[in-house]
Amino acid sequence: MRSKRFIFRILHSEICIELIPQSALCNPQLGTMDLKERLNRLTSISPAKEEQKSQVISDLRQRLDRLLEPKRIYRKKMILPVEELVHGEIVSTPDGEIFQVKETFPSDFRYGEMTLAEILDIPTYPAHLLSKDERLKELDLRKALFLDTETTGLAGGTGTFAFMIGLGFFEEDGFLVHQFFMRDYSEERASLSMLRDLLGSFQCLITFNGRHYDIPLLETRFILSRLSSKIREMPNFDLLYPSRRIWKGAYDNCRLITLESQLLGMERVDDVPSEWIPYLYFDYLQTGDASKIHRVFYHNQMDIFSMVALAGRIHLIYHDPQAAHPRKGVEHFALGRLFWEHGHPEKAISCFEIAIKRCDENLSWEVMRWLSMAFKKTGQGEKACSLWEEMVTWPHQKDTFPYVELAKYYEHRLKDFERAIVYVEKALERILPHQQREVEMLRNRRLRLEQKRAGNESQ
């Protein structure tokens, strides 16, 4: 009987089983095999085929894993143009297109302590005194244009663009805010031409640090765009400088956002920090997505309203300090110095007297100095002397000012040369060695007093 061979394919591997004829079972070699050895021989697979089988199974498992693995779904990012996020319109001009936002606020709109109508009722004569610009003597807020820009850089320069120009102005019974936004650098000329057209309707500008930033920047952009403009020639009431004169030292700093929160008591909601704004605009230019840059419209609008409220506060606190209710002694002290500088001694003395009650220990010495000198120069020598005598009793004295003034008072007013010499000696004891000029002046004063005393004694 011939042997038969059956081949079974299991997962691409072959198992060969041979059917051995009956006669072959009598073979001596096969006869010596036990059952286990026979089965091993019948079911044996070569090492090469075993390795091939393992590789095939591994490949199948990898393919199944890839098929069954949860896949991340990549959706195309939705790009939101600025027209869909901000309520505005695309305006066509002879110089191209520009995106413009307009919003009107009623006269009873309140931002800070006062409504818009109340701000309009405050006399504005302090503007020309605080800015030292006679052109602002007849300032009328109804004819003033509030201006604030958002730019591609905080340092300025020819490479800096004003991609947003924010403007605010009073009109009839309300307040209008216009914002020109460049969706691309190519829209700059249209933005500047619209600004130029609007400037002609107003007598002056009101800015915050615009004198050294916004106005020079815009003037540069006008020149580079080959557009004529009189923006530099317009009178500009820059609120930064009177703010520093009144509130320097009263708050953390005199930035607009600081005065807005700490002086005016206003807090913004979901605002964008100023230092982020250039980067948000660059991102918008690259992607065309306005989902971030649209918040800058709110930021710019709040800057404009802060300037309106701050202008009202500056005029009110100068015109009627009692109505403005200054909160800190340092404000009264600053106002007193301004009133004295502008020739209003009675107002100055009133502010100094309030300041001395409200200021801290570090400022008290300077307030006492100013108040005593105000009394002296207005003929109230006894009140001045009383303050100097109080100052010499203080444990922490900053200088020899009260001793020198008391020496002068006793020499010239009371003719008490002996007492005057005593105060000169005390001043010499307290003066610092390196103050050679002051030491020399005190010694000359003492010599003169001694001569006067000797003259009196000889009479």
Secondary structure, DSSP 4 states (H G I P E B T S, - for coil): ---EEEEEEETTEEEEEEE--GGGGG-HHHHT--HHHHHHHHH---HHHHHHHHHHHHHHHHHHHHHHSPPPP-PPPPP--HHHHS--EEEEETTEEEEEEEEEEETT-EETTEEHHHHHTS--THHHHHHT-GGGTT--GGGEEEEEEEES-SS-STT--EEEEEEEEEETTEEEEEEEE-SSGGGHHHHHHHHHHHHTT-SEEEESSIIIIIHHHHHHHHHHTT----TTTS-EEETHHHHHHHHTTTSS---HHHHHHHTS----SSPPPGGGHHHHHHHHHHH---TTTTHHHHHHHHHHHHHHHHHHHHHHHHH-HHHH---SHHHHHHHHHHHHHTT-HHHHHHHHHHHHHHS-HHHHHHHHHHHHHHHHHTT-HHHHHHHHHHHTT-SS--SSHHHHHHHHIIIIIS--HHHHHHHHHHHHHHS-TT-HHHHHHHHHHHHHHHHHHHHHHH-
